[in-house]
Amino acid sequence: MSRIGLLMLPGGNRQLIERVLTHNDFDVEVVDTAGLADCPVDLLLADPRSLLQARTAADRPVPDSAPADTGSWSGPPIMLLTRASDRPGLPESVLIAADEVVTMPASQRELLDRINRLTARRRQAAEERRMTRLHTAHVVHELCTPLQAVLASADLMRTEHLDPEQSALLDHITRGGKRMLDLVNELLDRSRSESGHLPDRTTVMDPAEAVDAAVSAVRPLVERRNLTVTVNLPADAAPQVRADPVHVHRVLTNLLSNAIKYNRENGAIDVRMDVQPGRIAVDVADTGPGIAPDEMERIFQPYERLPGSTAAGTGLGLPYARLLAERMGGAITVESRVGRGSTFTFVLPRVDAAPHR
């Protein structure tokens, strides 16, 4: 049974539609404008005024003067019910926010057909996402097996007497294999994250050790670009944090990789840990071209690339890093000046401030 949400003002029209839907075996729920994206329904039926009032919903803003960002909406599809006489005066943002617009009055048959079509489309999309996750999990499993075999073979070869050139080649194979295995595991975690099954490996950990490990992991890339890396950690032992070590490593290596990728040749990277009340902040500063103020939030949107950027990448690293940081109770922020470079700050709550899960 499909669940239909009614985002409509009280009155005869809403009551009539509610009776029609109930009579045709739909589960009906009246919803308000708050928390629209989290509404557990398969489809929202909305009138123009109610949809306009919902513009404060964070995931799908519908401001009066700007089109909505339909790509950021993750909630149910919206069917806008409007009279023909009202259509010319509707803000463009309201029309863009709707997946389908129905001119009222409409026949009962037409309304039900269009509702069934939209809910079926949503179920099909959900099934496609489920199959994609299953396929990803299968591919990851198939990739892990040969990669682990390569790494195991490399370890066995270390028992043999090797000359310096062979030893260096073996080190290169091991580093590359471990990097590929990390990427494969990250792919699996992203798939799990989309399905709400991201593993929780939260533990008490030393953030300074995590910074050292992340810098060591990207050291070959640093040397390849002739960059200078400076690491400034607290003189005394840094307070511990409660976080997922794997996710902390991924966030830090992502920020460092970007600092390398978007830096100038022979540039510098400064990594600094600051102990603050209730939290730890790790700054990763580069000497790259910087980011314009109007592009600051865009870089955290999936698949977005800065204009003119020629660096390789998918546009998924920073959005995923921010997601991981927020799931650990932290955050990622950025400060930048065009022509001077950028500083990304990764914040995590200290163990004495982080809530136990």
Contacts in CASP RR format, 6 or more apart in sequence:
PFRMAT RR
TARGET T0000
AUTHOR 0000-0000-0000
METHOD contacts of the structure
MODEL  1
MSRIGLLMLPGGNRQLIERVLTHNDFDVEVVDTAGLADCPVDLLLADPRS
LLQARTAADRPVPDSAPADTGSWSGPPIMLLTRASDRPGLPESVLIAADE
VVTMPASQRELLDRINRLTARRRQAAEERRMTRLHTAHVVHELCTPLQAV
LASADLMRTEHLDPEQSALLDHITRGGKRMLDLVNELLDRSRSESGHLPD
RTTVMDPAEAVDAAVSAVRPLVERRNLTVTVNLPADAAPQVRADPVHVHR
VLTNLLSNAIKYNRENGAIDVRMDVQPGRIAVDVADTGPGIAPDEMERIF
QPYERLPGSTAAGTGLGLPYARLLAERMGGAITVESRVGRGSTFTFVLPR
VDAAPHR
1 25 0 8 1.000
1 26 0 8 1.000
1 27 0 8 1.000
2 26 0 8 1.000
2 27 0 8 1.000
2 42 0 8 1.000
2 43 0 8 1.000
2 115 0 8 1.000
2 116 0 8 1.000
2 119 0 8 1.000
3 26 0 8 1.000
3 27 0 8 1.000
3 28 0 8 1.000
3 29 0 8 1.000
3 40 0 8 1.000
3 41 0 8 1.000
3 42 0 8 1.000
3 43 0 8 1.000
4 21 0 8 1.000
4 26 0 8 1.000
4 27 0 8 1.000
4 28 0 8 1.000
4 29 0 8 1.000
4 41 0 8 1.000
4 42 0 8 1.000
4 43 0 8 1.000
4 44 0 8 1.000
4 45 0 8 1.000
4 115 0 8 1.000
4 119 0 8 1.000
5 28 0 8 1.000
5 29 0 8 1.000
5 30 0 8 1.000
5 31 0 8 1.000
5 39 0 8 1.000
5 41 0 8 1.000
5 43 0 8 1.000
5 44 0 8 1.000
5 45 0 8 1.000
5 76 0 8 1.000
6 14 0 8 1.000
6 17 0 8 1.000
6 18 0 8 1.000
6 28 0 8 1.000
6 29 0 8 1.000
6 30 0 8 1.000
6 31 0 8 1.000
6 44 0 8 1.000
6 45 0 8 1.000
7 31 0 8 1.000
7 32 0 8 1.000
7 33 0 8 1.000
7 36 0 8 1.000
7 44 0 8 1.000
7 45 0 8 1.000
7 46 0 8 1.000
7 47 0 8 1.000
7 50 0 8 1.000
7 51 0 8 1.000
7 54 0 8 1.000
7 78 0 8 1.000
8 14 0 8 1.000
8 17 0 8 1.000
8 30 0 8 1.000
8 45 0 8 1.000
8 46 0 8 1.000
8 47 0 8 1.000
8 50 0 8 1.000
8 81 0 8 1.000
9 47 0 8 1.000
9 49 0 8 1.000
9 50 0 8 1.000
13 47 0 8 1.000
13 81 0 8 1.000
13 104 0 8 1.000
14 30 0 8 1.000
14 47 0 8 1.000
17 45 0 8 1.000
17 81 0 8 1.000
17 111 0 8 1.000
18 28 0 8 1.000
18 30 0 8 1.000
20 108 0 8 1.000
20 111 0 8 1.000
20 112 0 8 1.000
21 28 0 8 1.000
21 115 0 8 1.000
22 28 0 8 1.000
24 112 0 8 1.000
26 115 0 8 1.000
29 39 0 8 1.000
29 41 0 8 1.000
31 39 0 8 1.000
31 41 0 8 1.000
31 44 0 8 1.000
33 50 0 8 1.000
33 53 0 8 1.000
33 54 0 8 1.000
33 56 0 8 1.000
33 57 0 8 1.000
34 57 0 8 1.000
35 57 0 8 1.000
36 44 0 8 1.000
36 54 0 8 1.000
36 57 0 8 1.000
36 59 0 8 1.000
36 60 0 8 1.000
36 75 0 8 1.000
37 57 0 8 1.000
37 58 0 8 1.000
37 59 0 8 1.000
37 60 0 8 1.000
37 73 0 8 1.000
37 74 0 8 1.000
37 75 0 8 1.000
38 75 0 8 1.000
39 75 0 8 1.000
39 76 0 8 1.000
41 76 0 8 1.000
42 76 0 8 1.000
42 119 0 8 1.000
42 122 0 8 1.000
42 123 0 8 1.000
43 76 0 8 1.000
43 77 0 8 1.000
43 78 0 8 1.000
43 79 0 8 1.000
43 115 0 8 1.000
43 118 0 8 1.000
43 119 0 8 1.000
43 122 0 8 1.000
44 76 0 8 1.000
44 77 0 8 1.000
44 78 0 8 1.000
44 79 0 8 1.000
45 79 0 8 1.000
45 81 0 8 1.000
45 115 0 8 1.000
46 54 0 8 1.000
46 78 0 8 1.000
46 79 0 8 1.000
46 80 0 8 1.000
46 81 0 8 1.000
46 98 0 8 1.000
47 80 0 8 1.000
47 81 0 8 1.000
47 82 0 8 1.000
48 80 0 8 1.000
48 82 0 8 1.000
48 86 0 8 1.000
48 90 0 8 1.000
48 94 0 8 1.000
51 62 0 8 1.000
51 78 0 8 1.000
51 80 0 8 1.000
51 94 0 8 1.000
51 97 0 8 1.000
51 98 0 8 1.000
52 62 0 8 1.000
52 64 0 8 1.000
52 91 0 8 1.000
52 93 0 8 1.000
52 94 0 8 1.000
54 60 0 8 1.000
54 62 0 8 1.000
55 61 0 8 1.000
55 62 0 8 1.000
55 63 0 8 1.000
55 64 0 8 1.000
55 93 0 8 1.000
59 72 0 8 1.000
59 73 0 8 1.000
59 74 0 8 1.000
59 75 0 8 1.000
60 68 0 8 1.000
60 69 0 8 1.000
60 70 0 8 1.000
60 72 0 8 1.000
60 73 0 8 1.000
60 75 0 8 1.000
60 97 0 8 1.000
61 68 0 8 1.000
61 69 0 8 1.000
62 68 0 8 1.000
62 91 0 8 1.000
62 93 0 8 1.000
62 94 0 8 1.000
62 96 0 8 1.000
62 97 0 8 1.000
63 93 0 8 1.000
64 91 0 8 1.000
64 93 0 8 1.000
65 91 0 8 1.000
65 93 0 8 1.000
66 93 0 8 1.000
67 92 0 8 1.000
67 93 0 8 1.000
67 96 0 8 1.000
68 93 0 8 1.000
68 96 0 8 1.000
68 97 0 8 1.000
70 96 0 8 1.000
70 97 0 8 1.000
72 301 0 8 1.000
76 122 0 8 1.000
77 99 0 8 1.000
77 100 0 8 1.000
77 118 0 8 1.000
77 121 0 8 1.000
77 122 0 8 1.000
78 97 0 8 1.000
78 98 0 8 1.000
78 99 0 8 1.000
78 100 0 8 1.000
79 98 0 8 1.000
79 99 0 8 1.000
79 100 0 8 1.000
79 101 0 8 1.000
79 102 0 8 1.000
79 114 0 8 1.000
79 115 0 8 1.000
79 118 0 8 1.000
80 94 0 8 1.000
80 95 0 8 1.000
80 97 0 8 1.000
80 98 0 8 1.000
80 100 0 8 1.000
80 101 0 8 1.000
80 102 0 8 1.000
81 102 0 8 1.000
81 104 0 8 1.000
81 106 0 8 1.000
82 90 0 8 1.000
82 101 0 8 1.000
82 102 0 8 1.000
82 103 0 8 1.000
82 104 0 8 1.000
83 103 0 8 1.000
83 104 0 8 1.000
83 105 0 8 1.000
84 103 0 8 1.000
87 101 0 8 1.000
87 103 0 8 1.000
95 101 0 8 1.000
99 118 0 8 1.000
100 114 0 8 1.000
100 118 0 8 1.000
102 110 0 8 1.000
102 111 0 8 1.000
102 114 0 8 1.000
129 194 0 8 1.000
130 195 0 8 1.000
132 191 0 8 1.000
133 191 0 8 1.000
133 192 0 8 1.000
133 194 0 8 1.000
133 195 0 8 1.000
136 187 0 8 1.000
136 188 0 8 1.000
136 191 0 8 1.000
137 188 0 8 1.000
137 191 0 8 1.000
140 184 0 8 1.000
140 185 0 8 1.000
140 187 0 8 1.000
140 188 0 8 1.000
140 191 0 8 1.000
143 180 0 8 1.000
143 184 0 8 1.000
144 181 0 8 1.000
144 184 0 8 1.000
144 185 0 8 1.000
147 177 0 8 1.000
147 180 0 8 1.000
147 181 0 8 1.000
147 184 0 8 1.000
148 181 0 8 1.000
150 173 0 8 1.000
150 177 0 8 1.000
151 174 0 8 1.000
151 177 0 8 1.000
151 178 0 8 1.000
151 181 0 8 1.000
154 170 0 8 1.000
154 173 0 8 1.000
154 174 0 8 1.000
155 174 0 8 1.000
157 170 0 8 1.000
158 170 0 8 1.000
162 170 0 8 1.000
175 220 0 8 1.000
179 217 0 8 1.000
182 250 0 8 1.000
185 246 0 8 1.000
186 250 0 8 1.000
186 320 0 8 1.000
189 198 0 8 1.000
189 199 0 8 1.000
189 246 0 8 1.000
190 320 0 8 1.000
192 198 0 8 1.000
192 199 0 8 1.000
193 323 0 8 1.000
198 327 0 8 1.000
200 244 0 8 1.000
200 357 0 8 1.000
201 244 0 8 1.000
201 245 0 8 1.000
201 246 0 8 1.000
201 247 0 8 1.000
202 242 0 8 1.000
202 243 0 8 1.000
202 244 0 8 1.000
202 328 0 8 1.000
202 357 0 8 1.000
203 242 0 8 1.000
203 243 0 8 1.000
203 244 0 8 1.000
203 245 0 8 1.000
204 240 0 8 1.000
204 241 0 8 1.000
204 242 0 8 1.000
204 351 0 8 1.000
205 240 0 8 1.000
205 241 0 8 1.000
205 242 0 8 1.000
205 243 0 8 1.000
205 245 0 8 1.000
205 248 0 8 1.000
206 237 0 8 1.000
206 238 0 8 1.000
206 240 0 8 1.000
207 238 0 8 1.000
207 240 0 8 1.000
207 241 0 8 1.000
207 248 0 8 1.000
207 273 0 8 1.000
207 280 0 8 1.000
207 282 0 8 1.000
207 348 0 8 1.000
208 233 0 8 1.000
208 234 0 8 1.000
208 237 0 8 1.000
208 238 0 8 1.000
208 273 0 8 1.000
210 245 0 8 1.000
210 248 0 8 1.000
210 249 0 8 1.000
210 252 0 8 1.000
211 231 0 8 1.000
211 233 0 8 1.000
211 252 0 8 1.000
211 271 0 8 1.000
211 273 0 8 1.000
211 282 0 8 1.000
212 231 0 8 1.000
212 233 0 8 1.000
213 249 0 8 1.000
214 249 0 8 1.000
214 252 0 8 1.000
214 253 0 8 1.000
214 256 0 8 1.000
215 229 0 8 1.000
215 231 0 8 1.000
215 256 0 8 1.000
215 271 0 8 1.000
217 249 0 8 1.000
217 253 0 8 1.000
217 256 0 8 1.000
218 253 0 8 1.000
218 256 0 8 1.000
218 257 0 8 1.000
218 260 0 8 1.000
219 229 0 8 1.000
221 257 0 8 1.000
221 260 0 8 1.000
222 229 0 8 1.000
222 260 0 8 1.000
222 269 0 8 1.000
225 260 0 8 1.000
225 263 0 8 1.000
225 265 0 8 1.000
225 267 0 8 1.000
226 265 0 8 1.000
226 266 0 8 1.000
226 267 0 8 1.000
227 260 0 8 1.000
227 263 0 8 1.000
227 266 0 8 1.000
227 267 0 8 1.000
227 268 0 8 1.000
227 269 0 8 1.000
228 266 0 8 1.000
228 267 0 8 1.000
228 268 0 8 1.000
228 269 0 8 1.000
229 268 0 8 1.000
229 269 0 8 1.000
229 270 0 8 1.000
229 271 0 8 1.000
230 268 0 8 1.000
230 269 0 8 1.000
230 270 0 8 1.000
230 271 0 8 1.000
231 271 0 8 1.000
231 272 0 8 1.000
232 270 0 8 1.000
232 271 0 8 1.000
232 272 0 8 1.000
232 273 0 8 1.000
233 273 0 8 1.000
234 273 0 8 1.000
234 275 0 8 1.000
238 273 0 8 1.000
238 275 0 8 1.000
238 280 0 8 1.000
239 275 0 8 1.000
239 280 0 8 1.000
239 350 0 8 1.000
239 351 0 8 1.000
239 352 0 8 1.000
240 350 0 8 1.000
240 351 0 8 1.000
241 248 0 8 1.000
241 280 0 8 1.000
241 348 0 8 1.000
241 349 0 8 1.000
241 350 0 8 1.000
241 351 0 8 1.000
241 354 0 8 1.000
242 349 0 8 1.000
242 351 0 8 1.000
242 354 0 8 1.000
242 356 0 8 1.000
243 328 0 8 1.000
243 348 0 8 1.000
243 354 0 8 1.000
244 324 0 8 1.000
244 328 0 8 1.000
247 324 0 8 1.000
247 327 0 8 1.000
247 328 0 8 1.000
248 328 0 8 1.000
248 348 0 8 1.000
250 320 0 8 1.000
250 321 0 8 1.000
250 324 0 8 1.000
251 321 0 8 1.000
251 324 0 8 1.000
251 325 0 8 1.000
251 332 0 8 1.000
251 346 0 8 1.000
252 282 0 8 1.000
252 284 0 8 1.000
252 346 0 8 1.000
254 317 0 8 1.000
254 318 0 8 1.000
254 320 0 8 1.000
254 321 0 8 1.000
255 284 0 8 1.000
255 321 0 8 1.000
255 332 0 8 1.000
255 344 0 8 1.000
255 346 0 8 1.000
256 269 0 8 1.000
256 271 0 8 1.000
256 284 0 8 1.000
258 286 0 8 1.000
258 317 0 8 1.000
258 318 0 8 1.000
258 344 0 8 1.000
259 269 0 8 1.000
259 284 0 8 1.000
259 285 0 8 1.000
259 286 0 8 1.000
259 342 0 8 1.000
259 344 0 8 1.000
260 269 0 8 1.000
260 286 0 8 1.000
261 311 0 8 1.000
261 312 0 8 1.000
262 286 0 8 1.000
262 288 0 8 1.000
262 289 0 8 1.000
262 290 0 8 1.000
262 309 0 8 1.000
262 311 0 8 1.000
262 342 0 8 1.000
263 269 0 8 1.000
263 286 0 8 1.000
263 287 0 8 1.000
263 288 0 8 1.000
264 287 0 8 1.000
264 288 0 8 1.000
264 289 0 8 1.000
267 286 0 8 1.000
267 287 0 8 1.000
267 288 0 8 1.000
268 286 0 8 1.000
268 287 0 8 1.000
269 284 0 8 1.000
269 285 0 8 1.000
269 286 0 8 1.000
269 287 0 8 1.000
270 283 0 8 1.000
270 284 0 8 1.000
270 285 0 8 1.000
271 282 0 8 1.000
271 283 0 8 1.000
271 284 0 8 1.000
271 285 0 8 1.000
272 282 0 8 1.000
272 283 0 8 1.000
272 285 0 8 1.000
273 280 0 8 1.000
273 281 0 8 1.000
273 282 0 8 1.000
273 283 0 8 1.000
274 280 0 8 1.000
274 281 0 8 1.000
274 282 0 8 1.000
274 283 0 8 1.000
278 349 0 8 1.000
278 350 0 8 1.000
278 352 0 8 1.000
278 353 0 8 1.000
279 330 0 8 1.000
279 347 0 8 1.000
279 348 0 8 1.000
279 349 0 8 1.000
279 350 0 8 1.000
279 353 0 8 1.000
280 347 0 8 1.000
280 348 0 8 1.000
280 349 0 8 1.000
280 350 0 8 1.000
281 345 0 8 1.000
281 346 0 8 1.000
281 347 0 8 1.000
282 345 0 8 1.000
282 346 0 8 1.000
282 347 0 8 1.000
283 343 0 8 1.000
283 344 0 8 1.000
283 345 0 8 1.000
284 343 0 8 1.000
284 344 0 8 1.000
284 345 0 8 1.000
284 346 0 8 1.000
285 341 0 8 1.000
285 342 0 8 1.000
285 343 0 8 1.000
285 344 0 8 1.000
286 341 0 8 1.000
286 342 0 8 1.000
286 343 0 8 1.000
287 340 0 8 1.000
287 341 0 8 1.000
288 339 0 8 1.000
288 340 0 8 1.000
288 341 0 8 1.000
288 342 0 8 1.000
289 338 0 8 1.000
289 339 0 8 1.000
289 341 0 8 1.000
290 336 0 8 1.000
290 337 0 8 1.000
290 338 0 8 1.000
290 339 0 8 1.000
290 340 0 8 1.000
290 341 0 8 1.000
290 342 0 8 1.000
291 299 0 8 1.000
291 306 0 8 1.000
291 334 0 8 1.000
291 336 0 8 1.000
291 338 0 8 1.000
291 341 0 8 1.000
291 342 0 8 1.000
292 338 0 8 1.000
295 306 0 8 1.000
295 307 0 8 1.000
296 334 0 8 1.000
296 336 0 8 1.000
298 304 0 8 1.000
298 306 0 8 1.000
299 306 0 8 1.000
299 318 0 8 1.000
299 334 0 8 1.000
300 318 0 8 1.000
300 319 0 8 1.000
300 322 0 8 1.000
300 332 0 8 1.000
301 319 0 8 1.000
302 315 0 8 1.000
302 316 0 8 1.000
302 319 0 8 1.000
303 314 0 8 1.000
303 315 0 8 1.000
303 316 0 8 1.000
304 315 0 8 1.000
305 313 0 8 1.000
305 315 0 8 1.000
318 332 0 8 1.000
321 332 0 8 1.000
321 346 0 8 1.000
322 331 0 8 1.000
322 332 0 8 1.000
325 331 0 8 1.000
325 332 0 8 1.000
325 346 0 8 1.000
325 347 0 8 1.000
325 348 0 8 1.000
328 348 0 8 1.000
329 348 0 8 1.000
329 349 0 8 1.000
329 354 0 8 1.000
330 346 0 8 1.000
330 347 0 8 1.000
330 348 0 8 1.000
330 349 0 8 1.000
331 346 0 8 1.000
331 347 0 8 1.000
332 344 0 8 1.000
332 345 0 8 1.000
332 346 0 8 1.000
332 347 0 8 1.000
333 344 0 8 1.000
333 345 0 8 1.000
333 347 0 8 1.000
334 342 0 8 1.000
334 343 0 8 1.000
334 344 0 8 1.000
334 345 0 8 1.000
335 342 0 8 1.000
335 343 0 8 1.000
335 345 0 8 1.000
336 342 0 8 1.000
336 343 0 8 1.000
348 354 0 8 1.000
END
